[in-house]
Amino acid sequence: MQVSIETLEGLERRMTVQIPSERVAQAVEKKLKDLSKTVRIDGFRPGKVPLKVVQQKFGGHVRQEVIGDVIESSYQEALIQEKVRPAGMPSIGSVSSEEKEDMSYTATFEVYPEIEKLDLESIAVEKALVEITEKDFDDMLAKLREQRKTWKETKSAARQGFQVMVDFEGRIDGEIFEGGAGKDMPVELGAGQMLAEFEAGLEGIKAGEERTVEVNFPEDYHGADVAGKKAVFTLKATRVSKPELPEMDEEFAKGFGIKDGDLEKMRADIRANMEKEKNDRLKTNLKNKVMSGLLEHNSIIAPSALVAEEIGNLRAQAAQRMGQDPAKLDESRLPNELFTEEATRRVQLGLLVAEVIRQEKIELDQSLVDSSIEEMAVAYEQPDQVRDYYRQNRQARTGIESMVLEDQVVAHILEKAKVTEKQVSFENLMNGNL
């Protein structure tokens, strides 16, 4: 078997494979002999059909099957022989398969990019340091009370923080528009649920009072029919309520799963949850910075076949979030272009992470895998079931192993990168202001 490889543009390669005619002839003969043992032809007993008769009746079809089989097997042999790593499936062309002549074909495919030396030392990472203060803890308690507030009707005028139940009717050029009318809609002043002019029109209103306000819809408003237009709303407050925050008592604690209402236990749980949330966000933020640095300082071409596959994955995920069947969703609703940039980045990072593992000889630490599983297990009421699940389900454990190995890569890069530290408040961390 003769093989030659031509470099095309970028990562694309064209491989020409030439196969001796004897290999094809022998494979055809063997298949015909096997077929003669089972084929049924009128006038002959089963298993006694002459090979020549079988060849006359089925020779053309068998030869085509053999050619397909030979292409498939020889393609893999050629890749091994030439030590080539294809990225994606090949395009087979220029098949020449005349009888008594050597067979040949071309396979066009992309290869994985090669990186001779990774640059990890040039990566600069700013690591955020966060301490949860007493004020952060008090603010969290206040937020939890706010989330569980109730409303008490009042005769007072509505102000920031109050809730107004409002009947409304909006008109554009004197005509009521779709979605522009409603009854008993709750509006919490200051929550930003409505357009600012609409909400401002309810400031100081009392139950039973009516007002008329003008509202200018922004040009980029999600409702295309009203975007950029001016509407006149008639508003009527049917009820005004002021907020009432719950007391920090046993009942409040029970609302957080503390069966005996122990406030100290509740506080300890809230602190632990805040610490976990802090650590998870810091870890994610640091990992994102490391990956961005890895990509910035190590240029790599993403094979188009792998990008196309990742686009398909991202598109399917987006369709599922929309409650749609990805196979039935019209591509115009989720065009591939929406996902190209993210898919390319994911492929590039996947290749770079694999290259870090290879060049830096990083091996999976099974003790870290066990620790990760244990950390997940203790969060459940029956942790043994979680442990057993990951012991018995190889696919599930492989997923954990991949995450752990990626964490090991991040840790390894941080050992070589230029790392600086920056103190950040818990509030900014939670708001994503890093």
N, C-alpha and C positions, 0 to 999 in steps of 0.2 A: 504494500500500500504506500503510495507516494502522497506527501502532503506539502503544500506550500501556503504561506500566509502573507497577505498583502495588507499593509496599514492604510486605512482610508482616513477620513476626517475624524479628529478627536479620538474617541475610544473605539471607533468602529473598525472591524477587521473583516477581510474576506478570505476564507480558507477554501482552497481547492483540493479536493480529495480524488485520487485516481485509484481504482480497485481492479485487480487482475480479473479478466473474464472468467478464469477458472473458478474463482470463488463464487461468482454468481451462478455459473453453470452447475457446480456441485450442489449449491443450496437448492436450486430448482429441481435437480434430479432427486435429491433426498425428499423434498416435499411431495413430488409426484409419486415416489415409491410409497411414502406413508399414506398418501391419498388412495392409491390403488388397493390398499388393504381394507378400506372401509367404504369406498364409493360403490354405488349400485347403478349398473347400466344394463338395460334390457339385453338378454341373450347371453349374459355371463353370470356365473355364480359369484356371490359375495366373496371378495378376497382373491378372485381368480381373473380379474380384469387385466389384460395385457398392458404393460407400461406404455407401449406405443399408442394404444387406444386412449388411455388416460391423458397422454401428452397431447394428442390431437384435439381432444374435447376440452381440456382444462389448462393446457400449456400456457396460453396467453395470460389468463387470469392469475395463475400461480406465479408466473414470472413477475407480474406487477407487484404482487404481495411480497415476493422475495426482494425486489428492488427497494421497497419501502423498509423492509427489515434490515437490509444491508446498509442503507443510508443511516438508519437509526443507530445501529451498532458501531459502524465505522466512524460515525461522527464522534461518539464517546471515546473510541480508541485513538482517534486523531488528536483530540483535546489532551488526553493523557500523554501521548507521544510528544506533543509539542509544548506540554506544560502550560496550557492556556486556561484561564479561568473566565468563562463566559458569564456575562450579566444579562440574564433573560434568555428567551428562546431564540433560536436562529431562524433566518429566512433562507430556505433551500431553493436554489435555482440552477439553471444551466445543466439539467440532468441529461447525460448522454448514456444510453443503455442499449445500444444496438447489439444483437447477438453476435458472438464470436469476436467482439471488440471489447477492450477494457472499458469499464464503466467509470464515469466521472460526474462530479457535481460540485457546486459551490455552496458554502454556508456563510452567510453574512450575519454578524452578531457584534455586540459590544463586549468589551472586557472590563474587568474591574480596574480602577485606576491604581497606579503604584506610587507609593511615597517612600523615597529612599530614607529620609531622616525627618522625623517629627520635630517640630520646634515647640517645646513646652516651656522653656525658660523665659521666653518673651511674653508669655501670657501674664497680664496684670489683672488682679482681682481685688476688689474692695469688699472686705468682709464686715457685715453689719453685726454690731454687738448691742444686745437689748437686755435691759433689766426691768422687771415688772415692779413698779413702785406701789406704795400704799394708795396713792392717788389713782393709779391705773386700776387697782382692785376696787376702790370705791366707785370709780366711774363704771366699772363692769356691773357692780351691784345695782347702780342707778339705772343702767341700761336694761337689766333684767326686770327690774320693777316696772320700767316704762313699757316693756313688751307685754306685761301682764296687767296693764292698767284697765280700768273700767270707765264707763261714761255715766255721768249723773246730769240729768236735765236741769237747766238753769234758766232764769228769766234775764240774766245779765246779757250784755252785748258780747258778741263773739270777738275773741282776740286770739293772738298766737297761742297755739296749743289746744284751743277749743275745737270741738267737732260740730259742724253744721250739717243738718239734713236738709237738702235743697231740692226743690223742683225747678227745672230749668228748661228754657226753650230758646234755641239759637236760630237766627236767620241771617242769610247772606243775600243781599239785594232783595230783601223783603220776603224771601222764600226759606222755609224750614229745610235744612239740609239733613242728609242721612246721618244718624248718630248724634244729631244736635239737640235732642230732647230727652228728658228723663225725669223720673220722680223718686223722691226720697233717696237721693244719692248722698252717701256720707263723704264729707270733705273735711279733712283735718288741716286747719290753718297752720302753715309753716312746714308742712310735710312735703310740699312740692309735688303733690299728686296731679295737680291741674296747672294749666298755664298761669303765669304770674298775674295777668290782668284779671282772669276769672277769679282767682283766689283773693286778690286785693279787693274785688267787688263785694266780698263777704265780710271784710273787716268791719267790726262795729255793728253788724246786723243783729237784729233780735228776732225771736220766733214770731212768725206771722208777717214780718216785714218783706216788702218787695223792692227790688232794685233793677235798674237797667244798666248794663256795662258793655263797653266795646272791647272786643278781643281781636288782636292781630295774630293770625296763625303764621308761624315761621315758614320761610321758603322751603326748609328741609323737613317740614312736619310729615309724620308717617302717613297721614291721610292725604293722598294726592289730590282728592277733590276739593279740599279746603286749604291746602298749602299756599301760603302767600296771600291769603284773602282776609278781609275784615268781616267779622261777624258781630251782630248785636244780640246779646243774651238778656232775656228776662229771667230774673232770679227770685225765688220765694223761699225764705227759710221756714221750714215746717217745724224744726226743733233745733235748739242750741244746747250743747252739753259741755260740761267741763270735765277734765280728766281727774280720776281718783286713783292714786297709786296704792298698791297693797302694802300692808304692814310687813316688816321683816319678822315674821313669827313662825310658829310650827307649821301652820297651814301653807305658808309660802315655801318652806323647806320641803314639805311633802310633795309639792308641785314639781320638785326636781328629783323625785324618786327616793327621797329620804323617808323611809316608812315611819320611823319613830319621830320625825320632825326635829331631829337634832340640828340646831343652827350651826354649831361648830363643824359638824360633819359636812353640812352643805357648803360652808365656807371653804373647807379643805378641798372638797371636790371641785369647786369653782376655781380655786387657785391651781389645782393640778391640771384642769382643762385649759386654763390660760397658758400654763407652762408648755403643755403639749402643743397647743396651737402656735405658740411662739416658736418652739423648736422646729415644728413642721414647716412653717413659713420661712424661717431662716435657712433651713436645709434646702428647700426648693429654690429660694432666691440665690443662694450660693451656687447651687448646681447649675442654674440657668446662666449665671455669670461665667462659670468655668467653661460651659459648653460654647457660649458665645466667643470667649477668648480662644478656645481650641479651633473654632472655625475661622476666626479672624486671622490667626497666625499660621494656618495650615491650609493652603489653597488646594481644593480637590474638585474634580469634575464628577457630577452625579450622572451615572448611566441613565439614559432616557427611559429604558425599559423598567428600571427600578422606580423612577419618578412616576411613571404612568401607573404602576401598581399601587404606589402610595397614594396617588390622587384618587384612585378607586376606593381605597380604604377610608380616606377622609370624607369622600363624597357619601359613602355608605353610612358612615357615622352621623353625618349631618342630616341625612334623610331620616334616619331612625330617630334623631332628636325631634324632628318635625312630625313624627308619627307616620312616616311614609315608608312604603316598601321600596328599597333602593332600586330593585330590578324594574319597577314599574314607573318610577319617577321620571318625568320629562327632563331631559338634560338641560333644556333652556332655563329651568328653574334653579338648577345648581350647576352652572357651566364649569367645566374643568379648570378654567382660568382662575376661578376663585381659590383654588387649592394648590396651584402650581408652585408658588413661592414657599409655602409651608412644607409641601411635599419634598421639594428640592432640598430644603434645609434639613429635614428629617433624614433623608437618604444620606446626605453629606455627613451629618453627625454620626449616623449609624456606622458608616464606613470608617470614619476617623476613630471612633471608640474601639472598633474591632482592631484597628491598626495600633492603637495605644496598647491594647491587651497583648497583641502579638510582639511588638517591638520591645515593650517594657517587661514582657514575660510575667504578666499578672495572672495569678491562679485564683480560682474561686475559693473563698474561705467558708467552708461548710459550717463552722461555728457561728459565723455571722448570719448565715441562713437560719440556723436553729434559733438564734436570738431574735431574729425578725419574726419568725413564726410564733415564738413564745410571747413576744410583745403584743401580737394580734390576739393570741389565744386568751390572755388574761383579761381582755376587755369584754369577753363573753361570759354569760352565766354558766355555761358548760364548756370550759376551756379544753377538756380532754377530747371532745368531739372535733374541735378545730385542729388539735395536734394530730389526731388520727386521720383527719381529712388530708392533711398535707403529707402524712406518711404514706398513705395509700394511693393518692392521686398524683401520678408522676407529672402530668401536665401542669397541675396547679403548683407543684413544687418548682418546676422549671421556671414558671413565671416569677416566683420569689427569687430564685437563683439569678435570673437576669437582672432584676432590680438591685440585688446585693452586689453583683459584679460591676454594675454601672456605678454604684456608690464607691466601690473600691477604686475605680478609674478616677473618679472625682477626687478622692483623697490622695491618690498618687500624683495627680497633676498639681494639686495644691502644695505638695511637698517641693515641687520644682518651680512653681510659678512665683511671681512677685506679688506677695499678699500684703495689703495694708488693712488697717482696722478703722472702723468709724462707729462712734456711738450713735445709736438711733433710738428714738422713743418708741414705746410699745404702741402708742396711738398711730404714729407714722407707719410702723410695720403693718398694722392691721388695715390701714388705708392704702397700702401699697406705695407709700411715698419713701422709696429707698434710693 
